[in-house]
Amino acid sequence: MAVRQAGKAMVMTGGQPSVPGRDCGLCPRLAEFRARNRAAFPTYHNAPVPAFGTLDGRLLIVGLAPGLHGANQTGRPFTGDYAGDLLYDTLIRFGFATGAYGKRPDDGVQLIDTRLTNAARCVPPENKPTPAEIATCRNFLSEEIATMGNLRAIVALGTVSHASTLTALGRRPAHFAFGHGARHDVRDRVVLFDSYHCSRYNTNTGRLTTEMFQAVFSAVREHIDQNG
C-alpha cells in the first residue's frame, strides 16, 4: 500500500481512507495544544488518534474528540477515560466487541463488525473543538464512511457528531433533528442513530443512564441483524 504526503496530512492509497499524520498542522490551535501536551506528558500518544476497528464493519460509531487523559494518552478511541467504560461494556454486551476492557490499548478487546472514530482526531483544549476544526477533520470522516462498503448503521454520540456525520453524508443537519434514541434514514439501508455522549458529565447528571445508552445499541443490534 502506497503512502504519499499531502500538505501536513498523510494520504493513504490502496483503498484506505486518508488519515492525518502524526504532526498534522491543518488546525493550528490543536497543533499548538499538541506541542504543549508533548512537553507536559511525554509518554502520551499526543497525536491524531486513528480509528479502531474494521472498515468491513456494518457499524460505525462517531464520537466528538479524544480526551486529554483518555485516547490522547492511549492512542485508541474511548480508551482510558470514563466514556470508554460505558461504551466498551455496552459493545461487549450487544456482540459488537469481545474481551474485557482494561482502559489500555493492549487489553485484548477486539471489535466485531464495528469501527470507532471521532469527529475531531486531535484532543482540543477544554474538550471543545471549534466548528472550523470539526469541518477540517470532516474530510477524514467522509472518506472513512465512503470506504465502509458494508455500512448499515452509524451511532452519533452527541449533537456535534450528529451534525458532522450528516454533513459528511451530504445531508443537511437541519433536516434531521438530534434526539437521544432518534433514528434517521440517511442512505439506502443505512440508519443514523443518535445518543447522548457517554461522558462522565452526562452520566453523573443523569442525562444519560446506562439503560438509555443500552437501549440505543439494542435498536442498532436489531437493525443490523435485520438488514444483513
CYANA upper distance limits for C-alpha pairs under 8 A (distance plus 0.5 A):
  1 MET  CA     12 MET  CA      8.06
  1 MET  CA     13 THR  CA      6.84
  1 MET  CA     14 GLY  CA      5.89
  2 ALA  CA     12 MET  CA      6.95
  2 ALA  CA     13 THR  CA      6.03
  2 ALA  CA     14 GLY  CA      7.15
  3 VAL  CA     10 MET  CA      7.60
  3 VAL  CA     11 VAL  CA      6.64
  3 VAL  CA     12 MET  CA      5.21
  3 VAL  CA     13 THR  CA      6.49
  4 ARG  CA     10 MET  CA      6.88
  4 ARG  CA     11 VAL  CA      6.21
  4 ARG  CA     12 MET  CA      7.07
  4 ARG  CA     13 THR  CA      8.29
  5 GLN  CA      9 ALA  CA      7.09
  5 GLN  CA     10 MET  CA      5.63
  5 GLN  CA     11 VAL  CA      6.70
  6 ALA  CA     10 MET  CA      6.53
  6 ALA  CA     11 VAL  CA      6.84
  8 LYS  CA     20 PRO  CA      8.03
  8 LYS  CA     21 GLY  CA      7.14
  8 LYS  CA     23 ASP  CA      7.50
  8 LYS  CA     24 CYS  CA      5.31
  8 LYS  CA     25 GLY  CA      5.99
  8 LYS  CA     26 LEU  CA      6.97
  9 ALA  CA     18 SER  CA      8.49
  9 ALA  CA     19 VAL  CA      7.22
  9 ALA  CA     20 PRO  CA      4.93
  9 ALA  CA     21 GLY  CA      5.25
  9 ALA  CA     23 ASP  CA      8.45
  9 ALA  CA     24 CYS  CA      5.87
  9 ALA  CA     25 GLY  CA      8.14
  9 ALA  CA     26 LEU  CA      8.03
 10 MET  CA     18 SER  CA      7.05
 10 MET  CA     19 VAL  CA      6.22
 10 MET  CA     20 PRO  CA      5.85
 10 MET  CA     21 GLY  CA      5.31
 11 VAL  CA     17 PRO  CA      8.01
 11 VAL  CA     18 SER  CA      4.96
 11 VAL  CA     19 VAL  CA      6.54
 11 VAL  CA     20 PRO  CA      8.02
 12 MET  CA     16 GLN  CA      6.42
 12 MET  CA     17 PRO  CA      6.87
 12 MET  CA     18 SER  CA      5.68
 12 MET  CA     19 VAL  CA      7.52
 13 THR  CA     17 PRO  CA      7.95
 13 THR  CA     18 SER  CA      8.14
 15 GLY  CA    147 THR  CA      7.81
 16 GLN  CA    147 THR  CA      7.47
 17 PRO  CA    140 PHE  CA      7.50
 17 PRO  CA    143 GLU  CA      5.67
 17 PRO  CA    144 GLU  CA      5.84
 17 PRO  CA    147 THR  CA      6.97
 18 SER  CA    140 PHE  CA      6.37
 18 SER  CA    143 GLU  CA      7.19
 18 SER  CA    144 GLU  CA      8.24
 19 VAL  CA     50 PRO  CA      7.86
 19 VAL  CA    140 PHE  CA      6.63
 20 PRO  CA     24 CYS  CA      6.22
 20 PRO  CA     48 PRO  CA      6.98
 20 PRO  CA    121 ARG  CA      8.46
 20 PRO  CA    140 PHE  CA      8.17
 21 GLY  CA     48 PRO  CA      7.67
 22 ARG  CA     47 ALA  CA      5.71
 22 ARG  CA     48 PRO  CA      6.60
 23 ASP  CA     31 ALA  CA      7.97
 23 ASP  CA     47 ALA  CA      7.38
 24 CYS  CA     31 ALA  CA      7.56
 24 CYS  CA     48 PRO  CA      8.13
 25 GLY  CA     30 LEU  CA      8.44
 25 GLY  CA     31 ALA  CA      6.16
 26 LEU  CA     31 ALA  CA      8.39
 26 LEU  CA    136 THR  CA      7.79
 27 CYS  CA     31 ALA  CA      6.70
 27 CYS  CA    133 GLU  CA      6.63
 27 CYS  CA    136 THR  CA      7.99
 28 PRO  CA     32 GLU  CA      6.60
 29 ARG  CA     33 PHE  CA      6.74
 30 LEU  CA     34 ARG  CA      6.51
 30 LEU  CA    122 CYS  CA      7.18
 30 LEU  CA    123 VAL  CA      7.56
 30 LEU  CA    124 PRO  CA      6.37
 30 LEU  CA    125 PRO  CA      8.17
 31 ALA  CA     35 ALA  CA      6.80
 32 GLU  CA     36 ARG  CA      6.96
 33 PHE  CA     37 ASN  CA      6.75
 33 PHE  CA    124 PRO  CA      7.71
 33 PHE  CA    125 PRO  CA      7.45
 34 ARG  CA     38 ARG  CA      6.64
 34 ARG  CA     46 ASN  CA      6.51
 34 ARG  CA     47 ALA  CA      7.44
 34 ARG  CA    122 CYS  CA      8.42
 34 ARG  CA    123 VAL  CA      8.07
 35 ALA  CA     39 ALA  CA      7.03
 36 ARG  CA     40 ALA  CA      6.72
 37 ASN  CA     41 PHE  CA      5.99
 37 ASN  CA     42 PRO  CA      7.90
 37 ASN  CA     46 ASN  CA      7.17
 38 ARG  CA     42 PRO  CA      5.40
 38 ARG  CA     43 THR  CA      8.39
 38 ARG  CA     44 TYR  CA      7.72
 38 ARG  CA     46 ASN  CA      6.54
 43 THR  CA     73 GLN  CA      8.22
 44 TYR  CA     72 ASN  CA      7.17
 44 TYR  CA     73 GLN  CA      4.78
 44 TYR  CA     74 THR  CA      7.10
 45 HIS  CA     71 ALA  CA      8.44
 45 HIS  CA     72 ASN  CA      6.12
 45 HIS  CA     73 GLN  CA      5.48
 45 HIS  CA     74 THR  CA      6.35
 45 HIS  CA     75 GLY  CA      5.79
 46 ASN  CA     72 ASN  CA      5.92
 46 ASN  CA     73 GLN  CA      7.01
 46 ASN  CA     75 GLY  CA      8.31
 47 ALA  CA     72 ASN  CA      7.45
 47 ALA  CA     75 GLY  CA      8.26
 47 ALA  CA    122 CYS  CA      6.92
 48 PRO  CA     72 ASN  CA      8.34
 48 PRO  CA    121 ARG  CA      5.36
 48 PRO  CA    122 CYS  CA      5.09
 48 PRO  CA    123 VAL  CA      8.19
 49 VAL  CA     66 PRO  CA      7.59
 49 VAL  CA     71 ALA  CA      7.40
 49 VAL  CA     72 ASN  CA      7.32
 49 VAL  CA     75 GLY  CA      5.88
 49 VAL  CA     76 ARG  CA      6.85
 49 VAL  CA     77 PRO  CA      7.24
 49 VAL  CA    121 ARG  CA      5.80
 49 VAL  CA    122 CYS  CA      6.89
 50 PRO  CA     75 GLY  CA      7.75
 50 PRO  CA     76 ARG  CA      7.43
 50 PRO  CA     77 PRO  CA      7.95
 50 PRO  CA    117 THR  CA      7.66
 50 PRO  CA    121 ARG  CA      7.62
 51 ALA  CA     76 ARG  CA      7.87
 51 ALA  CA     77 PRO  CA      7.21
 51 ALA  CA    115 ARG  CA      7.35
 51 ALA  CA    116 LEU  CA      6.00
 51 ALA  CA    117 THR  CA      5.08
 51 ALA  CA    118 ASN  CA      8.05
 52 PHE  CA     76 ARG  CA      7.11
 52 PHE  CA     77 PRO  CA      7.11
 52 PHE  CA    111 LEU  CA      8.47
 52 PHE  CA    115 ARG  CA      6.04
 52 PHE  CA    116 LEU  CA      5.61
 52 PHE  CA    117 THR  CA      7.18
 53 GLY  CA     57 GLY  CA      8.19
 53 GLY  CA    110 GLN  CA      8.24
 53 GLY  CA    111 LEU  CA      6.23
 53 GLY  CA    112 ILE  CA      8.19
 53 GLY  CA    113 ASP  CA      8.27
 53 GLY  CA    114 THR  CA      6.28
 53 GLY  CA    115 ARG  CA      4.65
 53 GLY  CA    116 LEU  CA      6.81
 54 THR  CA    111 LEU  CA      8.26
 54 THR  CA    113 ASP  CA      7.26
 54 THR  CA    114 THR  CA      6.77
 54 THR  CA    115 ARG  CA      6.13
 55 LEU  CA    115 ARG  CA      7.35
 55 LEU  CA    144 GLU  CA      8.34
 55 LEU  CA    147 THR  CA      7.33
 55 LEU  CA    148 MET  CA      5.69
 55 LEU  CA    149 GLY  CA      8.36
 56 ASP  CA    113 ASP  CA      7.44
 56 ASP  CA    148 MET  CA      6.37
 56 ASP  CA    149 GLY  CA      7.21
 56 ASP  CA    150 ASN  CA      6.43
 56 ASP  CA    151 LEU  CA      8.19
 57 GLY  CA    112 ILE  CA      7.96
 57 GLY  CA    113 ASP  CA      4.45
 57 GLY  CA    114 THR  CA      5.28
 57 GLY  CA    115 ARG  CA      6.94
 57 GLY  CA    148 MET  CA      7.43
 57 GLY  CA    150 ASN  CA      6.69
 57 GLY  CA    151 LEU  CA      6.85
 58 ARG  CA    113 ASP  CA      6.10
 58 ARG  CA    114 THR  CA      6.73
 58 ARG  CA    148 MET  CA      8.19
 58 ARG  CA    150 ASN  CA      5.69
 58 ARG  CA    151 LEU  CA      4.58
 58 ARG  CA    152 ARG  CA      5.48
 58 ARG  CA    153 ALA  CA      6.80
 58 ARG  CA    224 ILE  CA      7.75
 59 LEU  CA    113 ASP  CA      6.81
 59 LEU  CA    114 THR  CA      5.20
 59 LEU  CA    115 ARG  CA      6.84
 59 LEU  CA    151 LEU  CA      6.49
 59 LEU  CA    152 ARG  CA      6.69
 59 LEU  CA    153 ALA  CA      5.43
 59 LEU  CA    154 ILE  CA      6.21
 59 LEU  CA    155 VAL  CA      8.20
 60 LEU  CA    114 THR  CA      6.34
 60 LEU  CA    115 ARG  CA      5.41
 60 LEU  CA    116 LEU  CA      6.49
 60 LEU  CA    117 THR  CA      8.08
 60 LEU  CA    151 LEU  CA      7.87
 60 LEU  CA    153 ALA  CA      6.95
 60 LEU  CA    154 ILE  CA      5.23
 60 LEU  CA    155 VAL  CA      6.87
 61 ILE  CA    114 THR  CA      8.16
 61 ILE  CA    115 ARG  CA      6.78
 61 ILE  CA    116 LEU  CA      5.42
 61 ILE  CA    117 THR  CA      6.77
 61 ILE  CA    118 ASN  CA      8.48
 61 ILE  CA    154 ILE  CA      6.15
 61 ILE  CA    155 VAL  CA      5.21
 61 ILE  CA    156 ALA  CA      6.66
 61 ILE  CA    157 LEU  CA      8.03
 62 VAL  CA    116 LEU  CA      6.76
 62 VAL  CA    117 THR  CA      5.64
 62 VAL  CA    118 ASN  CA      5.49
 62 VAL  CA    119 ALA  CA      6.85
 62 VAL  CA    154 ILE  CA      7.84
 62 VAL  CA    155 VAL  CA      6.67
 62 VAL  CA    156 ALA  CA      5.55
 62 VAL  CA    157 LEU  CA      6.62
 62 VAL  CA    161 SER  CA      6.67
 62 VAL  CA    165 THR  CA      8.19
 63 GLY  CA    116 LEU  CA      8.26
 63 GLY  CA    117 THR  CA      6.77
 63 GLY  CA    118 ASN  CA      4.89
 63 GLY  CA    119 ALA  CA      6.58
 63 GLY  CA    156 ALA  CA      6.97
 63 GLY  CA    157 LEU  CA      5.63
 63 GLY  CA    158 GLY  CA      7.88
 63 GLY  CA    161 SER  CA      6.52
 63 GLY  CA    197 HIS  CA      7.98
 64 LEU  CA    118 ASN  CA      5.68
 64 LEU  CA    119 ALA  CA      5.60
 64 LEU  CA    120 ALA  CA      6.65
 64 LEU  CA    157 LEU  CA      7.53
 64 LEU  CA    158 GLY  CA      7.84
 64 LEU  CA    160 VAL  CA      7.30
 64 LEU  CA    161 SER  CA      6.18
 65 ALA  CA    118 ASN  CA      5.81
 65 ALA  CA    119 ALA  CA      6.68
 65 ALA  CA    120 ALA  CA      5.35
 65 ALA  CA    121 ARG  CA      6.41
 65 ALA  CA    122 CYS  CA      6.94
 65 ALA  CA    123 VAL  CA      6.43
 65 ALA  CA    124 PRO  CA      7.82
 65 ALA  CA    127 ASN  CA      7.64
 65 ALA  CA    129 PRO  CA      8.01
 66 PRO  CA     70 GLY  CA      7.15
 66 PRO  CA     71 ALA  CA      5.50
 66 PRO  CA     72 ASN  CA      6.08
 66 PRO  CA     77 PRO  CA      7.16
 66 PRO  CA     78 PHE  CA      7.63
 66 PRO  CA    118 ASN  CA      7.83
 66 PRO  CA    120 ALA  CA      8.10
 66 PRO  CA    121 ARG  CA      7.13
 66 PRO  CA    122 CYS  CA      6.66
 66 PRO  CA    123 VAL  CA      5.38
 66 PRO  CA    124 PRO  CA      8.32
 66 PRO  CA    127 ASN  CA      8.37
 67 GLY  CA     71 ALA  CA      6.07
 67 GLY  CA     72 ASN  CA      6.31
 67 GLY  CA     78 PHE  CA      8.35
 67 GLY  CA     81 ASP  CA      7.84
 67 GLY  CA    123 VAL  CA      6.42
 67 GLY  CA    127 ASN  CA      7.16
 68 LEU  CA     72 ASN  CA      5.66
 68 LEU  CA     73 GLN  CA      7.13
 68 LEU  CA    123 VAL  CA      6.43
 68 LEU  CA    124 PRO  CA      8.43
 68 LEU  CA    127 ASN  CA      8.24
 69 HIS  CA     73 GLN  CA      5.75
 69 HIS  CA     80 GLY  CA      7.27
 69 HIS  CA     81 ASP  CA      7.34
 70 GLY  CA     74 THR  CA      6.79
 70 GLY  CA     78 PHE  CA      7.11
 70 GLY  CA     79 THR  CA      6.02
 70 GLY  CA     80 GLY  CA      4.63
 70 GLY  CA     81 ASP  CA      5.20
 71 ALA  CA     75 GLY  CA      5.53
 71 ALA  CA     76 ARG  CA      5.68
 71 ALA  CA     77 PRO  CA      5.67
 71 ALA  CA     78 PHE  CA      6.17
 71 ALA  CA     79 THR  CA      5.73
 71 ALA  CA     80 GLY  CA      6.74
 71 ALA  CA     81 ASP  CA      8.18
 72 ASN  CA     76 ARG  CA      8.33
 72 ASN  CA    122 CYS  CA      7.96
 72 ASN  CA    123 VAL  CA      6.75
 73 GLN  CA     80 GLY  CA      7.96
 74 THR  CA     79 THR  CA      6.95
 74 THR  CA     80 GLY  CA      7.12
 74 THR  CA    104 ARG  CA      6.75
 74 THR  CA    105 PRO  CA      6.75
 75 GLY  CA     79 THR  CA      8.29
 75 GLY  CA    105 PRO  CA      7.80
 76 ARG  CA    105 PRO  CA      6.58
 77 PRO  CA    116 LEU  CA      7.01
 77 PRO  CA    117 THR  CA      6.97
 77 PRO  CA    118 ASN  CA      8.08
 78 PHE  CA     83 ALA  CA      6.64
 78 PHE  CA     84 GLY  CA      5.01
 78 PHE  CA     87 LEU  CA      8.15
 79 THR  CA     83 ALA  CA      8.44
 79 THR  CA     84 GLY  CA      5.81
 79 THR  CA    103 LYS  CA      5.62
 79 THR  CA    104 ARG  CA      6.55
 79 THR  CA    105 PRO  CA      7.47
 80 GLY  CA     84 GLY  CA      7.19
 80 GLY  CA    103 LYS  CA      4.85
 80 GLY  CA    104 ARG  CA      6.59
 81 ASP  CA     85 ASP  CA      7.61
 81 ASP  CA    103 LYS  CA      7.62
 82 TYR  CA     86 LEU  CA      7.49
 82 TYR  CA    199 SER  CA      7.09
 82 TYR  CA    200 ARG  CA      6.37
 83 ALA  CA     87 LEU  CA      6.65
 83 ALA  CA    197 HIS  CA      8.48
 83 ALA  CA    198 CYS  CA      5.59
 83 ALA  CA    199 SER  CA      5.36
 83 ALA  CA    200 ARG  CA      6.94
 84 GLY  CA     88 TYR  CA      6.12
 84 GLY  CA     89 ASP  CA      8.46
 84 GLY  CA    103 LYS  CA      7.84
 85 ASP  CA     89 ASP  CA      6.63
 85 ASP  CA    101 TYR  CA      7.87
 85 ASP  CA    103 LYS  CA      8.16
 86 LEU  CA     90 THR  CA      6.57
 86 LEU  CA    198 CYS  CA      7.21
 86 LEU  CA    210 THR  CA      7.89
 87 LEU  CA     91 LEU  CA      6.68
 87 LEU  CA    198 CYS  CA      7.44
 88 TYR  CA     92 ILE  CA      6.62
 88 TYR  CA     97 ALA  CA      7.89
 88 TYR  CA    101 TYR  CA      6.93
 89 ASP  CA     93 ARG  CA      6.65
 89 ASP  CA    101 TYR  CA      7.68
 90 THR  CA     94 PHE  CA      6.84
 90 THR  CA    213 PHE  CA      8.44
 90 THR  CA    214 GLN  CA      6.78
 90 THR  CA    217 PHE  CA      8.02
 91 LEU  CA     95 GLY  CA      6.67
 91 LEU  CA     96 PHE  CA      5.26
 91 LEU  CA     97 ALA  CA      5.83
 91 LEU  CA    217 PHE  CA      8.29
 92 ILE  CA     96 PHE  CA      6.19
 92 ILE  CA     97 ALA  CA      5.02
 92 ILE  CA     98 THR  CA      5.97
 92 ILE  CA     99 GLY  CA      7.92
 93 ARG  CA     97 ALA  CA      8.44
 94 PHE  CA    217 PHE  CA      7.55
 94 PHE  CA    218 SER  CA      7.45
 94 PHE  CA    221 ARG  CA      7.35
 95 GLY  CA    112 ILE  CA      7.58
 96 PHE  CA    111 LEU  CA      6.40
 96 PHE  CA    112 ILE  CA      5.21
 96 PHE  CA    113 ASP  CA      6.87
 96 PHE  CA    114 THR  CA      6.74
 97 ALA  CA    109 VAL  CA      7.34
 97 ALA  CA    110 GLN  CA      6.02
 97 ALA  CA    111 LEU  CA      4.63
 97 ALA  CA    112 ILE  CA      5.42
 97 ALA  CA    114 THR  CA      8.31
 98 THR  CA    109 VAL  CA      6.23
 98 THR  CA    110 GLN  CA      5.88
 98 THR  CA    111 LEU  CA      6.94
 98 THR  CA    112 ILE  CA      7.73
 99 GLY  CA    107 ASP  CA      8.43
 99 GLY  CA    108 GLY  CA      6.52
 99 GLY  CA    109 VAL  CA      5.09
 99 GLY  CA    110 GLN  CA      7.01
100 ALA  CA    107 ASP  CA      7.48
100 ALA  CA    108 GLY  CA      7.56
100 ALA  CA    109 VAL  CA      6.51
101 TYR  CA    107 ASP  CA      6.68
101 TYR  CA    108 GLY  CA      8.11
101 TYR  CA    109 VAL  CA      6.49
102 GLY  CA    107 ASP  CA      5.74
103 LYS  CA    107 ASP  CA      7.67
111 LEU  CA    115 ARG  CA      7.66
117 THR  CA    121 ARG  CA      8.33
118 ASN  CA    141 LEU  CA      8.40
118 ASN  CA    161 SER  CA      8.20
119 ALA  CA    134 ILE  CA      6.73
119 ALA  CA    137 CYS  CA      7.22
119 ALA  CA    138 ARG  CA      7.04
119 ALA  CA    141 LEU  CA      7.27
119 ALA  CA    160 VAL  CA      8.38
119 ALA  CA    161 SER  CA      6.29
119 ALA  CA    164 SER  CA      7.23
119 ALA  CA    165 THR  CA      8.21
120 ALA  CA    129 PRO  CA      7.60
120 ALA  CA    133 GLU  CA      7.61
120 ALA  CA    134 ILE  CA      6.15
120 ALA  CA    137 CYS  CA      6.12
120 ALA  CA    138 ARG  CA      8.07
121 ARG  CA    137 CYS  CA      7.53
123 VAL  CA    127 ASN  CA      7.27
123 VAL  CA    129 PRO  CA      8.48
124 PRO  CA    128 LYS  CA      6.15
124 PRO  CA    129 PRO  CA      5.82
125 PRO  CA    129 PRO  CA      7.91
129 PRO  CA    133 GLU  CA      6.48
129 PRO  CA    134 ILE  CA      6.97
130 THR  CA    134 ILE  CA      6.81
131 PRO  CA    135 ALA  CA      6.64
132 ALA  CA    136 THR  CA      6.65
133 GLU  CA    137 CYS  CA      6.70
134 ILE  CA    138 ARG  CA      6.52
134 ILE  CA    164 SER  CA      7.75
135 ALA  CA    139 ASN  CA      8.01
135 ALA  CA    164 SER  CA      8.02
137 CYS  CA    141 LEU  CA      7.41
138 ARG  CA    142 SER  CA      6.49
138 ARG  CA    164 SER  CA      7.32
138 ARG  CA    168 ALA  CA      7.01
139 ASN  CA    143 GLU  CA      6.86
139 ASN  CA    168 ALA  CA      8.14
140 PHE  CA    144 GLU  CA      6.68
141 LEU  CA    145 ILE  CA      6.71
141 LEU  CA    165 THR  CA      8.10
141 LEU  CA    168 ALA  CA      7.25
142 SER  CA    146 ALA  CA      6.65
142 SER  CA    165 THR  CA      8.45
142 SER  CA    168 ALA  CA      5.34
142 SER  CA    169 LEU  CA      7.44
143 GLU  CA    147 THR  CA      6.59
144 GLU  CA    148 MET  CA      7.02
145 ILE  CA    151 LEU  CA      8.38
145 ILE  CA    168 ALA  CA      8.46
145 ILE  CA    169 LEU  CA      8.34
151 LEU  CA    190 VAL  CA      7.07
152 ARG  CA    189 ARG  CA      6.33
152 ARG  CA    190 VAL  CA      4.81
152 ARG  CA    191 VAL  CA      6.92
152 ARG  CA    224 ILE  CA      6.82
152 ARG  CA    227 ASN  CA      7.85
153 ALA  CA    190 VAL  CA      5.77
153 ALA  CA    191 VAL  CA      5.43
153 ALA  CA    192 LEU  CA      6.38
153 ALA  CA    193 PHE  CA      7.73
153 ALA  CA    220 VAL  CA      7.31
153 ALA  CA    223 HIS  CA      8.22
153 ALA  CA    224 ILE  CA      7.48
154 ILE  CA    190 VAL  CA      8.00
154 ILE  CA    191 VAL  CA      6.86
154 ILE  CA    192 LEU  CA      5.29
154 ILE  CA    193 PHE  CA      6.52
155 VAL  CA    192 LEU  CA      6.41
155 VAL  CA    193 PHE  CA      5.23
155 VAL  CA    194 ASP  CA      6.34
155 VAL  CA    195 SER  CA      7.57
156 ALA  CA    161 SER  CA      5.88
156 ALA  CA    162 HIS  CA      5.48
156 ALA  CA    165 THR  CA      7.84
156 ALA  CA    192 LEU  CA      7.61
156 ALA  CA    193 PHE  CA      6.75
156 ALA  CA    194 ASP  CA      5.63
156 ALA  CA    195 SER  CA      6.72
157 LEU  CA    161 SER  CA      6.45
157 LEU  CA    162 HIS  CA      7.41
157 LEU  CA    194 ASP  CA      6.91
157 LEU  CA    195 SER  CA      5.59
157 LEU  CA    196 TYR  CA      6.02
157 LEU  CA    197 HIS  CA      4.99
157 LEU  CA    198 CYS  CA      7.83
158 GLY  CA    162 HIS  CA      6.66
158 GLY  CA    194 ASP  CA      7.64
158 GLY  CA    195 SER  CA      6.54
158 GLY  CA    196 TYR  CA      5.35
158 GLY  CA    197 HIS  CA      5.39
159 THR  CA    163 ALA  CA      6.66
159 THR  CA    178 PHE  CA      6.77
159 THR  CA    196 TYR  CA      8.26
160 VAL  CA    164 SER  CA      6.64
161 SER  CA    165 THR  CA      6.38
162 HIS  CA    166 LEU  CA      6.77
162 HIS  CA    173 PRO  CA      8.25
162 HIS  CA    178 PHE  CA      7.42
162 HIS  CA    194 ASP  CA      7.43
163 ALA  CA    167 THR  CA      6.71
163 ALA  CA    173 PRO  CA      5.75
164 SER  CA    168 ALA  CA      6.58
165 THR  CA    169 LEU  CA      6.75
166 LEU  CA    170 GLY  CA      6.89
166 LEU  CA    171 ARG  CA      5.53
166 LEU  CA    172 ARG  CA      6.94
166 LEU  CA    173 PRO  CA      6.30
166 LEU  CA    186 VAL  CA      8.29
167 THR  CA    171 ARG  CA      5.72
167 THR  CA    172 ARG  CA      6.61
167 THR  CA    173 PRO  CA      7.17
169 LEU  CA    186 VAL  CA      8.12
171 ARG  CA    175 HIS  CA      8.37
171 ARG  CA    186 VAL  CA      7.97
172 ARG  CA    176 PHE  CA      7.84
173 PRO  CA    177 ALA  CA      7.63
176 PHE  CA    184 HIS  CA      7.47
178 PHE  CA    182 ALA  CA      7.35
178 PHE  CA    194 ASP  CA      7.01
179 GLY  CA    194 ASP  CA      6.62
179 GLY  CA    195 SER  CA      7.54
179 GLY  CA    196 TYR  CA      8.41
180 HIS  CA    194 ASP  CA      5.81
180 HIS  CA    195 SER  CA      4.97
180 HIS  CA    196 TYR  CA      6.16
181 GLY  CA    193 PHE  CA      7.11
181 GLY  CA    194 ASP  CA      5.96
181 GLY  CA    195 SER  CA      6.28
181 GLY  CA    215 ALA  CA      8.14
181 GLY  CA    216 VAL  CA      6.18
182 ALA  CA    193 PHE  CA      6.37
182 ALA  CA    194 ASP  CA      5.80
182 ALA  CA    195 SER  CA      8.14
183 ARG  CA    191 VAL  CA      6.95
183 ARG  CA    192 LEU  CA      6.00
183 ARG  CA    193 PHE  CA      4.97
183 ARG  CA    194 ASP  CA      6.79
184 HIS  CA    191 VAL  CA      5.96
184 HIS  CA    192 LEU  CA      5.53
184 HIS  CA    193 PHE  CA      7.05
185 ASP  CA    189 ARG  CA      8.12
185 ASP  CA    190 VAL  CA      6.78
185 ASP  CA    191 VAL  CA      5.14
185 ASP  CA    192 LEU  CA      6.91
186 VAL  CA    190 VAL  CA      6.55
186 VAL  CA    191 VAL  CA      6.26
186 VAL  CA    192 LEU  CA      6.97
187 ARG  CA    191 VAL  CA      7.50
189 ARG  CA    227 ASN  CA      7.60
193 PHE  CA    216 VAL  CA      7.75
193 PHE  CA    220 VAL  CA      7.94
194 ASP  CA    216 VAL  CA      8.22
195 SER  CA    213 PHE  CA      7.49
195 SER  CA    216 VAL  CA      7.37
196 TYR  CA    202 ASN  CA      8.06
196 TYR  CA    207 ARG  CA      8.43
196 TYR  CA    208 LEU  CA      7.01
196 TYR  CA    213 PHE  CA      8.37
197 HIS  CA    202 ASN  CA      7.51
197 HIS  CA    208 LEU  CA      8.41
198 CYS  CA    202 ASN  CA      7.03
198 CYS  CA    203 THR  CA      7.29
198 CYS  CA    208 LEU  CA      7.62
198 CYS  CA    213 PHE  CA      8.16
199 SER  CA    203 THR  CA      6.88
200 ARG  CA    204 ASN  CA      6.29
201 TYR  CA    205 THR  CA      6.57
202 ASN  CA    206 GLY  CA      6.72
202 ASN  CA    207 ARG  CA      5.60
202 ASN  CA    208 LEU  CA      5.91
203 THR  CA    207 ARG  CA      6.53
203 THR  CA    208 LEU  CA      5.41
203 THR  CA    209 THR  CA      6.32
203 THR  CA    210 THR  CA      8.37
208 LEU  CA    212 MET  CA      6.70
208 LEU  CA    213 PHE  CA      7.30
209 THR  CA    213 PHE  CA      6.82
210 THR  CA    214 GLN  CA      6.57
211 GLU  CA    215 ALA  CA      6.57
212 MET  CA    216 VAL  CA      7.28
213 PHE  CA    217 PHE  CA      7.37
214 GLN  CA    218 SER  CA      6.57
215 ALA  CA    219 ALA  CA      6.85
216 VAL  CA    220 VAL  CA      6.82
217 PHE  CA    221 ARG  CA      6.46
218 SER  CA    222 GLU  CA      6.79
219 ALA  CA    223 HIS  CA      6.66
220 VAL  CA    224 ILE  CA      6.66
221 ARG  CA    225 ASP  CA      6.58
222 GLU  CA    226 GLN  CA      6.64
223 HIS  CA    227 ASN  CA      6.61
224 ILE  CA    228 GLY  CA      6.59
